[in-house]
Amino acid sequence: MMGNKLGKKRQMVEEKYTRPQGLYQHKDVDHKKLRKLILDSKLAPCFPGDEECALDLEECPICFLYYPSLNRSRCCMKGICTECFLQMKPPHSTRPTQCPFCKTSSYAVEYRGMRTKEEKGMEQVEEQRVIEAKIRMRQQELQDEQERMQKKLEISSSSRVVAAAEVEDYGISSSSIAVPSLRYPSQDNVVISSQASCTTPPFRHHLNATQNREEDFDLDLEEIMVMEAIWLSIQECGSQRHGEMGSSVPPISGGCYLPQAPPSSEASPSNGLVCAVAAFAERQHLNDSDHPLSHNIANASAINCISSRDGRQMANYTPQNWIEVSSDSGRAVLREEDGEWAMDHGSMIAEAGTSYSSSSGRTAVAAEVESTGSAMPDTVEDPCFQPAMVAGNHSRIPESFEEQMMLAMAFSVAEAQARKSPHGLPWM
Amino acid sequence: MTSTSAQSRKTLSKIACNRLQKELAEWQVNPPAGFKHKVTDNLQRWVIEVTGASGTLYTGELYQLQVDFPEHYPMEAPQVIFLPPAPAHPHIYSNGHICLDILYDSWSPAMTVSSICISILSMLSSSTVKQRPVDNDRYVKNCRNGRSPKETRWWFHDDKV
């Protein structure tokens, strides 16, 4: 993976790429030395940067342009194009340059040619982990927010706890399941907000369970959408990178855009999730737009696709945002050094970039996926998702064979339409 | 949209322009939580609304940041100040200047407007007192001729807040 020095030496680099392309007005650049370093494959050739992301190009995190290959910092392996690297050492500066990414002093880069498949895979895995961490953070925020709201509710309704108890008593004595909150609309919120207590009669339990389930579902759906958006954008770029040579159209299956499996051998935890969402969306679509959720889903997938290009940038830049935020504010004492590009520093200070990616990330998210999965069937139970409702407004199942066939056909036509249209939106 | 510092500023280099356009596009898709970019057609000066994070001294309070980009951004740090009224904070002067190392000596071209914003919000959020810096009056008097905070020789002494 490190590349054979002998084999690499004197790689063919076009003469014009051995000097800066004019990205900056370089001062103090020793063109001879630069040319030699590029020809010796110690620095990446000065390819002109591309504005758009294309197959197999890497984005330089400083100039935001895309290149066939980048140099890597020795300390944290972050990429940088040669012209930006030349800017890193301020002219006439007497102090060694800090790594712009991890702030390690005596910044040095090395060039390993184009990234290998393994390296690309590793990068994607790291990107995924950062994204997963972000999702967890967001989930925590949501949860905290919910808890705060819950507390507020509890405080505001604490004076009415007695009322809640009354409702309980009523529930027991009447033992009627049909009673629910409808008859006591004013006390409804009391029942809900005091759900923390455990000694509850069966009927109240039932109420609370429903309530909880709905709340969970709302939360989960939002997460699903966020996760799906992120995943799709990563995967889309992945498919651009890896798949463009053959078929450029992403595989569409069962009406959902199936992301390609990431290069790592582990299957993506959200593959199934994406399908579940799509299936869910389909179902929702059958029911037309009666249900507010169906709007959400259609919109979400539209957003996915519109934002996918920028989504990739996001994926790219998150790692370094983290570093910046955490970069220590104390300044290191710098020592004098007049190195030649500081190329020969053996000091390898490891992985500032990866320190956030806890290995537990994957399993945590997988668990979340599981819990959302279990939330799904609940919605299916809801009568408004029953296919029979499509055929007629009443849930009567036709008795004659002919009628049943008609219904089946109507159903499959509706389904086919539903499959077409939600994806007409995003892919237009 | 002009001030003394804006007029003396050169227009953005091509590379600065390209980067800022991409940063803005990225911001529009994924803005840092608690921040809102005020839409203008001026790429060289961004005005950003900050909302104090909940559970901090500045909960729900609204402030405005003004970010001016130099010709050679991102090799050179942008100038970031609070527009009046600036939040009361031990590192924020009443003229809006912010004593934060990443805006000056510790700037790195790998940073972005978004990451600056997060740092500033984190600085606000970790504050335990709503107080001006001890040398506020002296400093503000010295800046009366419209001096940029980037010309200040900052002394970063506190790594807690």
Interface residues (C-beta under 8 A of the other chain):
Chain A: L23 Y24 E51 P61 I62 C63 F64 L65 K78 C84 Q87 M88 Q98 P100 F101 K103 R148 S307 D310 G311 Q313 M314 Y317 Q320 N321 I323 E324 V325 S327 D328 S329 G330 R331
Chain B: S13 I15 N18 R19 K22 E23 A25 E26 Q28 V29 N30 S54 P74 M75 D101 I102 D105 S106 S108 P109 A110 M111 T112 S114 S115 I118 S119 S122 F156 D159
